[in-house]
């Protein structure tokens, strides 16, 4: 049975929640989705100051890269791409800010295309080697979430 995009999105979101828990974060899910799927936070109980990061999750059964200009207005938003979400043991996570994702698009010259200029959205449902290489520095494992999120402060 093939999974639909909502099912893949739910799987990816829960894989991410598991990773964030393993990295010592608490996670909340907003009741309404207005561009923020999750909020990762430190609650201060472990001696760390309270801090929170809004997260937009983009899950796929393969490898995809999506950016929408609407996310520019959300300060500190972390966009997390979950690749291979339907095979949890092969899932990969890439975490970028809007600015970092935009730089990736610029390097590939996608910001010059009409879909970006006119529609404000870029979608790559199949990620090629060049795009994957540009995203590699943003790959995050369970051990790297703290470093990535603290850098977004």
C-alpha positions in Angstrom: 0.0 0.0 0.0 1.4 3.4 -1.0 1.3 6.1 1.6 -0.1 9.5 0.9 1.7 12.8 1.6 -0.2 13.3 4.9 0.9 9.9 6.1 4.5 10.5 5.0 4.4 14.0 6.7 3.2 12.4 10.0 5.9 9.7 9.9 8.6 12.3 9.3 7.3 14.6 12.0 7.4 11.8 14.6 10.8 10.7 13.5 12.0 14.3 14.1 10.3 14.4 17.5 12.1 11.2 18.5 15.4 12.7 17.4 14.8 15.9 19.3 13.8 14.0 22.5 17.0 11.9 22.2 18.9 15.2 22.0 17.4 16.5 25.2 14.7 18.8 23.9 11.0 19.0 24.7 8.6 19.3 21.8 5.2 21.0 21.5 2.8 20.9 18.6 0.8 24.0 17.8 -3.0 23.4 17.5 -3.2 25.3 14.3 -0.6 25.0 11.5 0.3 28.5 10.4 3.7 27.6 9.1 5.0 26.1 12.3 4.7 22.3 12.7 6.6 21.9 16.0 8.3 23.9 18.7 11.4 22.5 20.1 12.4 23.9 23.5 14.5 23.7 26.6 12.2 24.1 29.6 15.0 25.3 32.0 14.8 22.3 34.3 18.3 21.0 33.4 19.9 24.3 34.3 19.6 25.7 30.7 17.7 28.9 30.1 14.3 28.6 28.5 14.6 28.8 24.8 12.3 27.7 21.9 12.7 27.2 18.2 9.8 27.0 15.7 10.2 24.2 13.2 8.6 23.6 9.8 8.9 19.9 8.8 9.1 18.8 5.1 9.0 15.0 4.9 9.4 12.8 1.8 9.7 9.2 1.1 12.7 10.0 -1.1 14.7 13.2 -1.2 13.0 16.6 -1.8 13.7 20.3 -1.2 11.0 22.9 -0.9 11.2 26.5 0.0 8.4 29.1 0.2 8.9 32.8 0.6 6.2 32.9 3.3 8.7 31.4 5.8 10.9 34.5 5.6 8.5 36.3 8.0 9.0 33.7 10.8 12.1 34.7 12.8 14.3 31.8 14.0 12.2 29.3 12.0 14.1 26.1 11.4 13.1 24.2 8.3 13.8 20.5 8.7 13.8 18.2 5.7 13.2 14.5 6.5 14.3 12.3 3.7 13.4 8.6 3.4 10.8 9.1 6.1 9.0 5.8 5.2 12.2 3.8 6.0 13.0 5.0 9.6 16.4 3.4 9.7 17.4 5.2 6.5 15.9 8.6 7.4 18.1 11.6 7.1 17.5 15.1 8.6 18.6 18.4 7.2 18.0 21.6 9.2 18.2 25.1 7.7 17.1 28.6 8.4 15.2 30.4 5.7 18.4 32.3 4.9 20.4 29.1 4.6 17.8 27.5 2.3 17.7 30.7 0.2 21.5 30.6 -0.2 21.2 27.0 -1.5 18.7 28.1 -4.0 20.9 31.0 -5.1 23.9 28.7 -5.6 21.8 26.6 -7.9 20.5 29.7 -9.6 16.9 28.7 -8.9 16.0 32.2 -7.5 16.2 33.4 -11.1 13.4 31.1 -12.3 9.8 32.2 -12.7 8.5 29.7 -10.2 10.5 31.5 -7.5 10.2 35.1 -8.9 6.4 34.9 -9.6 5.2 32.2 -7.3 7.5 32.6 -4.4 8.0 28.8 -4.1 10.6 26.3 -5.2 10.0 22.6 -5.2 12.5 19.9 -6.2 10.8 16.5 -5.8 14.0 14.7 -6.8 17.3 16.0 -5.4 20.3 15.6 -7.6 23.9 15.2 -6.6 24.7 19.0 -6.8 21.8 20.0 -4.6 22.5 17.1 -2.1 26.1 18.3 -1.9 25.0 21.8 -1.1 22.7 20.5 1.7 25.3 18.2 3.2 26.6 20.8 5.7 23.1 21.0 7.1 22.7 17.3 7.8 21.9 16.7 11.4 22.1 13.6 13.5 20.6 13.1 16.9 23.8 14.3 18.5 23.9 17.5 16.4 20.5 19.0 17.2 21.7 21.0 20.2 24.5 22.6 18.2 22.2 23.4 15.3 19.4 24.9 17.3 21.7 26.9 19.6 23.3 28.4 16.5 19.9 29.7 15.4 19.5 31.7 18.7 
